[in-house]
Amino acid sequence: MNRIGFLLKVKPDKIAEYKQHHVSVWPEMRAALSRSGWHNYSLFMREDGLMFGYVEVPDTFDAALAKMALEEINAKWQDFMAPFFEGVPGLHADQQMQTLEQVFFLE
């Protein structure tokens, strides 16, 4: 299992609404993530909207993203969530995740 950490930035004026949408992520989206091998997926956010994500995947992160790209619900979720993120206009959040290098892991 590969552990992946990534960063994204939620627009400050959208933080409360973003959090509210994640109280109950669409069941179809949750099922697609599971089918695509995403395990222990967690999101953490600072007050300014900087978000750290963590996920465990059986293959590479690129492979996990590619599997999700095949899911019709992912495109709908990404379109719905696009207005919440800072970044490059026209790119979805899953195309802008800045992955972090793991430098330590305590087994």
Buried (B, 14 or more C-beta within 10 A) or exposed (E): EBEBBBEBBBBEEBBEEBEEBEEEEEEBBBEBBEEBBBEEBEBEBEEEBEBBBBBBBEEEBEBBBEBBBEBEBBBEBBEEBBEBBBBEEEEBBBEBBEEEEEEEEEE
